[in-house]
Amino acid sequence: MVVLFTFIDGIWTSIFSMTVVFLVLILLAFIINLLGRISKEDIPTRQPALENDEEELLVAKIVASCLFQIDSGQDVVIKSIKRVQ
């Protein structure tokens, strides 16, 4: 018994396959959009840093000493830090 696969059968198969692909893509876009909204709500807002934060002072010391050493080529010893406005 020979089963014939006609041109019309091929068109219907193509249309059905493309429809399934687009439906899956729309479903994925909806899921990604939903996850994006959920993750934005769960992210805590960052608290502003205090002015006398020790970590900021340490970073300022390191950056200042590195920049001075690069420019002058001398060893650096930091004795005090004052905020410049």
Number of C-alpha atoms within 10 A of each C-alpha: 3 4 5 7 8 8 9 9 11 11 11 11 12 12 12 11 12 12 12 12 12 11 12 12 12 12 12 12 12 12 12 12 11 11 11 11 11 11 9 9 9 8 8 7 7 6 6 6 9 8 9 9 9 10 10 13 15 12 11 14 16 12 12 15 16 14 12 13 13 11 9 9 10 9 10 13 8 9 6 6 11 6 8 4 3
